Amino acid sequence: MANSMWPSQYIPAARSGINSAFCGMVNNGWRRQNLMGDYHFKNDSQELTESGRLKAEWVLSQAPMQRRNLFVQRTGEEEQTAQRVQSVQEFAANITTDGNPAVINETEVREVGSPAALVDKTFVGFSENRPLPVLPAHTGGLSGN
């Protein structure tokens, strides 16, 4: 009997395993998307920079409702991390629009990024060095007449 049903009895468990892994990947992607890292804080005071304020504002106003939570990257010093969280909480208190307090979590996830000057140089170099759009040379064959 089992041989006649094979492999249908294993399909639901396999699908469930794949779906649970996919949910974890989606959650990790949103955690990285909503991550407030080193580039978002001033080195001396741990206050939000302009890019940090813009990112926090986007997350709290534009991200899907169930994903409007911010993740603050932990530093090596607990006091510094607490200052960062406090800075984000103070900013979020002024812009939360749905009446609910912003959800702010600490995380061990590290921001992977590049300095803005390097990113700009890459894109400017690409646009300056791309070939001109030209049609291929005419080879002398019939042209549809």
Solvent accessible surface area in square Angstrom, and as a share of the most:
residue,aa,sasa,rsa
1,M,184,0.82
2,A,66,0.51
3,N,139,0.71
4,S,95,0.61
5,M,89,0.40
6,W,165,0.58
7,P,62,0.39
8,S,59,0.38
9,Q,67,0.30
10,Y,124,0.47
11,I,68,0.34
12,P,89,0.56
13,A,74,0.57
14,A,57,0.44
15,R,157,0.57
16,S,69,0.44
17,G,42,0.40
18,I,121,0.62
19,N,91,0.47
20,S,74,0.48
21,A,56,0.43
22,F,122,0.51
23,C,76,0.46
24,G,32,0.31
25,M,124,0.55
26,V,50,0.29
27,N,77,0.39
28,N,81,0.42
29,G,40,0.38
30,W,62,0.22
31,R,77,0.28
32,R,115,0.42
33,Q,86,0.38
34,N,0,0.00
35,L,3,0.01
36,M,0,0.00
37,G,0,0.00
38,D,75,0.39
39,Y,113,0.43
40,H,16,0.07
41,F,6,0.03
42,K,88,0.37
43,N,140,0.72
44,D,131,0.68
45,S,48,0.31
46,Q,6,0.02
47,E,94,0.42
48,L,8,0.04
49,T,32,0.19
50,E,100,0.45
51,S,57,0.37
52,G,0,0.00
53,R,85,0.31
54,L,103,0.51
55,K,47,0.20
56,A,0,0.00
57,E,79,0.35
58,W,103,0.36
59,V,0,0.00
60,L,11,0.05
61,S,36,0.23
62,Q,117,0.52
63,A,0,0.00
64,P,58,0.36
65,M,116,0.52
66,Q,143,0.63
67,R,54,0.20
68,R,53,0.19
69,N,38,0.19
70,L,0,0.00
71,F,29,0.12
72,V,0,0.00
73,Q,8,0.04
74,R,86,0.31
75,T,27,0.15
76,G,85,0.82
77,E,114,0.51
78,E,158,0.71
79,E,124,0.56
80,Q,51,0.23
81,T,5,0.03
82,A,58,0.45
83,Q,82,0.36
84,R,13,0.05
85,V,23,0.13
86,Q,92,0.41
87,S,16,0.11
88,V,0,0.00
89,Q,84,0.38
90,E,98,0.44
91,F,39,0.16
92,A,1,0.01
93,A,80,0.62
94,N,126,0.64
95,I,42,0.21
96,T,42,0.24
97,T,105,0.61
98,D,65,0.34
99,G,71,0.68
100,N,93,0.48
101,P,118,0.74
102,A,27,0.21
103,V,81,0.46
104,I,29,0.15
105,N,55,0.28
106,E,77,0.35
107,T,6,0.04
108,E,108,0.48
109,V,24,0.14
110,R,118,0.43
111,E,50,0.23
112,V,127,0.73
113,G,48,0.46
114,S,54,0.35
115,P,77,0.48
116,A,85,0.66
117,A,81,0.63
118,L,99,0.49
119,V,64,0.37
120,D,86,0.45
121,K,150,0.64
122,T,82,0.48
123,F,136,0.57
124,V,66,0.38
125,G,24,0.23
126,F,136,0.57
127,S,52,0.33
128,E,130,0.58
129,N,123,0.63
130,R,144,0.53
131,P,119,0.75
132,L,149,0.74
133,P,130,0.82
134,V,122,0.70
135,L,163,0.81
136,P,121,0.76
137,A,91,0.71
138,H,148,0.66
139,T,136,0.79
140,G,57,0.55
141,G,50,0.48
142,L,172,0.85
143,S,84,0.54
144,G,78,0.75
145,N,172,0.88
